[in-house]
Amino acid sequence: MTMHDLVRAVARRLSTKQRPTAEVIHMALAEITDALMQGERVNLGSFGTFRVKVRAARLARNPRTGAAIPIPARKVVSFRPGKELTKRVDTPPR
């Protein structure tokens, strides 16, 4: 599903136009992004939780030359699905 597909589906369910629906979805995603940038967890109820984890710096190897390559520490976004989402994804379709 693309962003455009999501906007169309939500607009259809709400019986609204796509443009204002797209603005609301973009605002919601911007708020989630801002919260993650500030290091906050974003808990979306039974859907799941987003949080930022820090990957430690490490040494990797170039497979061609075998030379050690330092990889710096970095932040990554992690998502843990909620119980309801996990249950619904695992249930066979009707």
DSSP file (Angstrom, degrees, kcal/mol; ACC not computed):
  #  RESIDUE AA STRUCTURE BP1 BP2  ACC     N-H-->O    O-->H-N    N-H-->O    O-->H-N    TCO  KAPPA ALPHA  PHI   PSI    X-CA   Y-CA   Z-CA
    1    1 A M              0   0    0      0, 0.0     2,-0.2     0, 0.0     3,-0.0   0.000 360.0 360.0 360.0 131.9    0.0    0.0    0.0
    2    2 A T     >  -     0   0    0      1,-0.1     4,-2.3     0, 0.0     5,-0.2  -0.479 360.0-102.0 -96.5 172.3    1.3    3.4   -0.9
    3    3 A M  H  > S+     0   0    0      1,-0.2     4,-2.6     2,-0.2     5,-0.2   0.904 124.6  53.0 -59.8 -41.3    0.6    6.8    0.7
    4    4 A H  H  > S+     0   0    0      1,-0.2     4,-2.4     2,-0.2    -1,-0.2   0.911 108.3  49.5 -62.5 -42.7   -1.8    7.5   -2.1
    5    5 A D  H  > S+     0   0    0      2,-0.2     4,-2.5     1,-0.2    -1,-0.2   0.907 111.2  50.1 -61.6 -42.2   -3.6    4.3   -1.6
    6    6 A L  H  X S+     0   0    0     -4,-2.3     4,-2.6     2,-0.2     5,-0.3   0.926 110.3  49.2 -62.7 -45.5   -3.9    5.0    2.1
    7    7 A V  H  X S+     0   0    0     -4,-2.6     4,-2.6     1,-0.2     5,-0.2   0.927 112.7  47.8 -60.9 -45.6   -5.3    8.5    1.5
    8    8 A R  H  X S+     0   0    0     -4,-2.4     4,-2.4     2,-0.2    -1,-0.2   0.922 112.7  48.3 -61.7 -44.4   -7.8    7.2   -0.9
    9    9 A A  H  X S+     0   0    0     -4,-2.5     4,-2.2     2,-0.2    -2,-0.2   0.918 114.8  44.4 -64.3 -44.3   -9.0    4.4    1.4
   10   10 A V  H  X S+     0   0    0     -4,-2.6     4,-2.2     2,-0.2    -1,-0.2   0.918 113.6  50.4 -67.8 -42.3   -9.3    6.7    4.4
   11   11 A A  H  X>S+     0   0    0     -4,-2.6     5,-2.2    -5,-0.3     4,-0.9   0.896 110.9  49.9 -61.7 -39.7  -11.1    9.4    2.4
   12   12 A R  H  <5S+     0   0    0     -4,-2.4     3,-0.5    -5,-0.2    -1,-0.2   0.921 111.2  48.2 -64.9 -43.9  -13.5    6.8    1.1
   13   13 A R  H  <5S+     0   0    0     -4,-2.2    -2,-0.2     1,-0.2    -1,-0.2   0.861 118.2  40.6 -65.1 -35.0  -14.2    5.5    4.6
   14   14 A L  H  <5S-     0   0    0     -4,-2.2    -1,-0.2    -5,-0.1    -2,-0.2   0.513 105.3-127.8 -90.0  -5.3  -14.8    9.0    5.9
   15   15 A S  T  <5 +     0   0    0     -4,-0.9     2,-0.2    -3,-0.5    -3,-0.2   0.915  67.5 125.2  55.8  45.5  -16.7   10.2    2.8
   16   16 A T      < -     0   0    0     -5,-2.2    -1,-0.2    -6,-0.1     2,-0.1  -0.743  67.4 -84.6-123.8 174.1  -14.4   13.2    2.5
   17   17 A K     >  -     0   0    0     -2,-0.2     4,-1.2     1,-0.1     5,-0.1  -0.406  34.4-122.8 -77.1 157.9  -12.2   14.6   -0.2
   18   18 A Q  H  > S+     0   0    0      1,-0.2     4,-2.9     2,-0.2     5,-0.2   0.858 102.2  61.7 -71.6 -36.2   -8.7   13.3   -0.7
   19   19 A R  H  > S+     0   0    0      1,-0.2     4,-2.0     2,-0.2    -1,-0.2   0.949 108.2  39.8 -62.0 -52.2   -6.8   16.6   -0.2
   20   20 A P  H  > S+     0   0    0      0, 0.0     4,-2.0     0, 0.0    -1,-0.2   0.873 115.9  53.4 -65.7 -32.5   -7.9   17.3    3.4
   21   21 A T  H  X S+     0   0    0     -4,-1.2     4,-2.4     2,-0.2    -2,-0.2   0.921 108.3  49.8 -63.6 -43.4   -7.5   13.7    4.3
   22   22 A A  H  X S+     0   0    0     -4,-2.9     4,-2.7     1,-0.2    -1,-0.2   0.889 108.7  53.1 -62.4 -39.8   -3.9   13.7    2.9
   23   23 A E  H  X S+     0   0    0     -4,-2.0     4,-2.3    -5,-0.2    -1,-0.2   0.909 109.8  47.7 -62.7 -42.1   -3.2   16.8    5.0
   24   24 A V  H  X S+     0   0    0     -4,-2.0     4,-2.5     2,-0.2    -2,-0.2   0.926 112.8  48.1 -65.7 -44.4   -4.4   15.1    8.2
   25   25 A I  H  X S+     0   0    0     -4,-2.4     4,-2.4     1,-0.2    -2,-0.2   0.922 112.7  48.7 -62.5 -43.6   -2.4   12.0    7.5
   26   26 A H  H  X S+     0   0    0     -4,-2.7     4,-2.2     1,-0.2    -1,-0.2   0.887 111.1  50.5 -64.1 -38.7    0.7   14.0    6.7
   27   27 A M  H  X S+     0   0    0     -4,-2.3     4,-2.2     2,-0.2    -2,-0.2   0.916 110.3  49.7 -65.0 -42.0    0.3   16.0    9.9
   28   28 A A  H  X S+     0   0    0     -4,-2.5     4,-2.1     1,-0.2    -2,-0.2   0.926 112.4  47.0 -63.0 -44.0   -0.1   12.9   12.0
   29   29 A L  H  X S+     0   0    0     -4,-2.4     4,-2.5     1,-0.2    -1,-0.2   0.862 110.1  53.8 -65.8 -35.2    3.1   11.4   10.5
   30   30 A A  H  X S+     0   0    0     -4,-2.2     4,-2.6     2,-0.2    -1,-0.2   0.896 108.5  49.3 -65.4 -39.9    4.9   14.7   11.0
   31   31 A E  H  X S+     0   0    0     -4,-2.2     4,-2.3     2,-0.2    -2,-0.2   0.901 111.3  49.1 -66.0 -40.7    4.0   14.6   14.7
   32   32 A I  H  X S+     0   0    0     -4,-2.1     4,-2.3     2,-0.2    -2,-0.2   0.929 112.6  48.4 -62.5 -44.8    5.1   11.0   15.0
   33   33 A T  H  X S+     0   0    0     -4,-2.5     4,-2.4     2,-0.2    -2,-0.2   0.915 110.9  50.1 -61.4 -44.7    8.4   11.9   13.3
   34   34 A D  H  X S+     0   0    0     -4,-2.6     4,-1.4     1,-0.2    -1,-0.2   0.908 110.3  50.1 -61.7 -42.6    8.9   14.9   15.6
   35   35 A A  H  <>S+     0   0    0     -4,-2.3     5,-2.4     1,-0.2     3,-0.3   0.918 111.6  47.9 -63.4 -42.3    8.3   12.8   18.7
   36   36 A L  H ><5S+     0   0    0     -4,-2.3     3,-1.5     1,-0.2    -1,-0.2   0.880 107.2  56.2 -65.6 -37.2   10.8   10.2   17.6
   37   37 A M  H 3<5S+     0   0    0     -4,-2.4    -1,-0.2     1,-0.3    -2,-0.2   0.808 106.1  51.8 -63.9 -28.5   13.4   12.9   16.8
   38   38 A Q  T 3<5S-     0   0    0     -4,-1.4    -1,-0.3    -3,-0.3    -2,-0.2   0.393 123.0-107.7 -88.1   3.2   13.1   14.1   20.4
   39   39 A G  T < 5S+     0   0    0     -3,-1.5    -3,-0.2     1,-0.3     2,-0.2   0.580  72.1 141.6  85.3  10.1   13.7   10.5   21.6
   40   40 A E      < -     0   0    0     -5,-2.4     2,-0.3    -6,-0.2    -1,-0.3  -0.489  52.0-119.4 -82.8 153.9   10.1    9.9   22.7
   41   41 A R        -     0   0    0     -2,-0.2     2,-0.6    10,-0.1    10,-0.2  -0.691  19.9-146.9 -84.6 146.3    8.2    6.6   22.3
   42   42 A V  E     -A   50   0A   0      8,-2.7     8,-2.8    -2,-0.3     2,-0.6  -0.944  13.3-169.4-118.5 108.9    5.1    6.7   20.2
   43   43 A N  E     -A   49   0A   0     -2,-0.6     6,-0.2     6,-0.2     2,-0.2  -0.877   8.7-174.6-102.3 116.9    2.5    4.2   21.5
   44   44 A L    >   -     0   0    0      4,-3.1     3,-2.1    -2,-0.6     4,-0.3  -0.353  40.2-118.2-106.9  51.1   -0.4    3.8   19.1
   45   45 A G  T 3  S-     0   0    0      1,-0.3    -1,-0.3    -2,-0.2     3,-0.2  -0.235  86.0  -3.5  57.0-129.5   -2.6    1.5   21.3
   46   46 A S  T 3  S+     0   0    0      1,-0.2    39,-1.6    36,-0.1    -1,-0.3   0.574 127.3  69.5 -75.4  -8.1   -3.3   -1.9   19.9
   47   47 A F  S <  S-     0   0    0     -3,-2.1    35,-2.2     1,-0.3     2,-0.3   0.954 107.6 -99.3 -73.2 -51.1   -1.4   -1.1   16.6
   48   48 A G  E     - B   0  81A   0     33,-0.3    -4,-3.1    -4,-0.3     2,-0.4  -0.941  28.6 -81.0 155.4-175.8    2.1   -0.9   18.1
   49   49 A T  E     -AB  43  80A   0     31,-2.4    31,-2.6    -2,-0.3     2,-0.4  -0.980  23.4-158.1-128.8 131.7    4.9    1.2   19.5
   50   50 A F  E     +AB  42  79A   0     -8,-2.8    -8,-2.7    -2,-0.4     2,-0.3  -0.855  23.1 162.2-100.9 141.7    7.6    3.1   17.7
   51   51 A R  E     - B   0  78A   0     27,-2.3    27,-3.5    -2,-0.4     2,-0.5  -0.983  36.8-113.1-153.0 162.8   10.8    4.0   19.5
   52   52 A V  E     - B   0  77A   0     -2,-0.3     2,-0.3    25,-0.2    25,-0.2  -0.847  30.1-170.9-100.4 129.8   14.4    5.1   18.7
   53   53 A K  E     - B   0  76A   0     23,-3.0    23,-2.7    -2,-0.5     2,-0.6  -0.857  18.9-130.3-114.5 153.9   17.2    2.7   19.5
   54   54 A V  E     - B   0  75A   0     -2,-0.3     2,-0.5    21,-0.2    21,-0.2  -0.920  14.5-149.0-106.4 122.0   20.9    3.4   19.4
   55   55 A R  E     - B   0  74A   0     19,-3.5    19,-1.6    -2,-0.6     3,-0.1  -0.769  24.5-121.9 -86.6 130.2   23.1    1.0   17.5
   56   56 A A        -     0   0    0     -2,-0.5     2,-0.1    17,-0.2    -1,-0.1  -0.290  29.4 -96.7 -69.5 154.7   26.6    0.8   19.0
   57   57 A A        +     0   0    0     16,-0.1     2,-0.3    13,-0.0    -1,-0.1  -0.401  54.2 172.0 -65.7 149.0   29.6    1.6   16.9
   58   58 A R  E     -C   71   0B   0     13,-2.3    13,-3.4    -3,-0.1     2,-0.5  -0.952  34.6-107.8-152.7 170.5   31.3   -1.6   15.6
   59   59 A L  E     -C   70   0B   0     -2,-0.3     2,-0.2    11,-0.2     9,-0.0  -0.921  33.7-174.9-106.0 130.4   33.9   -2.9   13.2
   60   60 A A  E     -C   69   0B   0      9,-2.9     9,-3.3    -2,-0.5     2,-0.4  -0.715  19.1-124.0-114.7 169.7   32.9   -4.5   10.0
   61   61 A R  E     -C   68   0B   0     -2,-0.2     7,-0.2     7,-0.2     6,-0.1  -0.949  14.3-126.3-119.0 137.3   35.0   -6.2    7.3
   62   62 A N     >  -     0   0    0      5,-2.5     4,-3.3    -2,-0.4     5,-0.2  -0.716  22.6-147.9 -73.5 117.9   35.2   -5.4    3.6
   63   63 A P  T  4 S+     0   0    0      0, 0.0    -1,-0.2     0, 0.0     0, 0.0   0.778  92.4  49.0 -64.5 -25.0   34.4   -8.9    2.1
   64   64 A R  T  4 S+     0   0    0      1,-0.1    -2,-0.0     3,-0.1    -3,-0.0   0.911 129.3  16.6 -79.4 -43.7   36.6   -8.2   -0.9
   65   65 A T  T  4 S-     0   0    0      2,-0.1     3,-0.1     0, 0.0    -1,-0.1   0.656  90.1-130.3-105.8 -18.7   39.8   -7.1    0.9
   66   66 A G     <  +     0   0    0     -4,-3.3     2,-0.1     1,-0.3    -2,-0.0   0.497  55.0 150.0  80.0   2.2   39.2   -8.2    4.5
   67   67 A A        -     0   0    0     -5,-0.2    -5,-2.5    -6,-0.1     2,-0.3  -0.417  51.3-111.9 -70.5 143.4   40.1   -4.7    5.7
   68   68 A A  E     -C   61   0B   0     -7,-0.2    -7,-0.2    -2,-0.1    -1,-0.1  -0.569  30.6-165.1 -76.0 136.2   38.4   -3.5    8.9
   69   69 A I  E     -C   60   0B   0     -9,-3.3    -9,-2.9    -2,-0.3     2,-0.3  -0.982  15.3-135.0-125.0 119.6   35.9   -0.7    8.5
   70   70 A P  E     -C   59   0B   0      0, 0.0   -11,-0.2     0, 0.0   -13,-0.0  -0.585  16.1-161.0 -75.2 131.6   34.7    1.3   11.5
   71   71 A I  E     -C   58   0B   0    -13,-3.4   -13,-2.3    -2,-0.3     3,-0.1  -0.963  17.5-132.3-112.0 121.7   30.9    1.9   11.5
   72   72 A P        -     0   0    0      0, 0.0   -17,-0.1     0, 0.0     2,-0.0  -0.219  28.5 -90.9 -71.6 161.6   29.8    4.7   13.8
   73   73 A A        +     0   0    0    -16,-0.1     2,-0.3   -19,-0.0   -17,-0.2  -0.361  53.0 177.3 -64.3 149.8   27.0    4.5   16.3
   74   74 A R  E     -B   55   0A   0    -19,-1.6   -19,-3.5    -3,-0.1     2,-0.4  -0.985  29.8-111.5-153.4 162.2   23.6    5.6   14.9
   75   75 A K  E     -B   54   0A   0     -2,-0.3     2,-0.3   -21,-0.2   -21,-0.2  -0.790  31.8-175.8 -97.6 139.3   20.0    5.9   15.8
   76   76 A V  E     -B   53   0A   0    -23,-2.7   -23,-3.0    -2,-0.4     2,-0.4  -0.970  26.3-117.7-132.9 149.9   17.4    3.6   14.2
   77   77 A V  E     -B   52   0A   0     -2,-0.3     2,-0.4   -25,-0.2   -25,-0.2  -0.733  29.6-163.7 -88.8 133.5   13.6    3.5   14.5
   78   78 A S  E     -B   51   0A   0    -27,-3.5   -27,-2.3    -2,-0.4     2,-0.4  -0.911   3.6-160.4-117.3 143.4   12.2    0.3   15.9
   79   79 A F  E     -B   50   0A   0     -2,-0.4   -29,-0.2   -29,-0.2   -31,-0.0  -0.991   5.3-171.0-127.0 129.7    8.6   -0.9   15.7
   80   80 A R  E     -B   49   0A   0    -31,-2.6   -31,-2.4    -2,-0.4    -2,-0.0  -0.964  25.0-131.9-117.9 114.3    7.0   -3.4   18.0
   81   81 A P  E     -B   48   0A   0      0, 0.0   -33,-0.3     0, 0.0   -34,-0.1  -0.306  21.4-118.4 -66.3 147.7    3.5   -4.5   16.9
   82   82 A G     >  -     0   0    0    -35,-2.2     4,-2.4   -36,-0.2     5,-0.2  -0.286  28.1-102.8 -77.7 168.8    0.7   -4.6   19.4
   83   83 A K  H  > S+     0   0    0      1,-0.2     4,-2.6     2,-0.2     5,-0.2   0.896 120.2  51.0 -60.9 -42.8   -1.2   -7.7   20.4
   84   84 A E  H  > S+     0   0    0    -38,-0.2     4,-2.6     2,-0.2    -1,-0.2   0.918 111.4  47.1 -64.4 -43.9   -4.2   -6.8   18.3
   85   85 A L  H  > S+     0   0    0    -39,-1.6     4,-2.4     2,-0.2     5,-0.2   0.929 113.5  48.5 -62.8 -45.4   -2.2   -6.1   15.1
   86   86 A T  H  X S+     0   0    0     -4,-2.4     4,-1.8     1,-0.2    -2,-0.2   0.915 113.0  48.3 -61.0 -43.2   -0.2   -9.4   15.6
   87   87 A K  H  X S+     0   0    0     -4,-2.6     4,-1.1    -5,-0.2    -2,-0.2   0.916 113.2  46.4 -64.5 -44.1   -3.4  -11.3   16.1
   88   88 A R  H  < S+     0   0    0     -4,-2.6    -2,-0.2     1,-0.2    -1,-0.2   0.852 112.3  49.7 -70.4 -34.4   -5.2   -9.8   13.1
   89   89 A V  H  < S+     0   0    0     -4,-2.4    -1,-0.2     1,-0.2    -2,-0.2   0.868 112.2  48.9 -70.5 -34.9   -2.2  -10.3   10.8
   90   90 A D  H  < S+     0   0    0     -4,-1.8    -1,-0.2    -5,-0.2    -2,-0.2   0.683  91.7  94.3 -78.8 -18.5   -1.9  -14.0   11.9
   91   91 A T  S  < S-     0   0    0     -4,-1.1     3,-0.1    -5,-0.1    -4,-0.0  -0.582  84.0-114.6 -77.2 131.9   -5.6  -14.7   11.4
   92   92 A P        -     0   0    0      0, 0.0    -1,-0.1     0, 0.0    -2,-0.1  -0.332  38.5 -98.3 -64.0 148.2   -6.4  -16.2    8.0
   93   93 A P              0   0    0      0, 0.0    -4,-0.0     0, 0.0     0, 0.0  -0.261 360.0 360.0 -65.1 154.3   -8.6  -14.0    5.7
   94   94 A R              0   0    0     -3,-0.1    -3,-0.0     0, 0.0     0, 0.0   0.457 360.0 360.0 -77.3 360.0  -12.3  -14.7    5.6
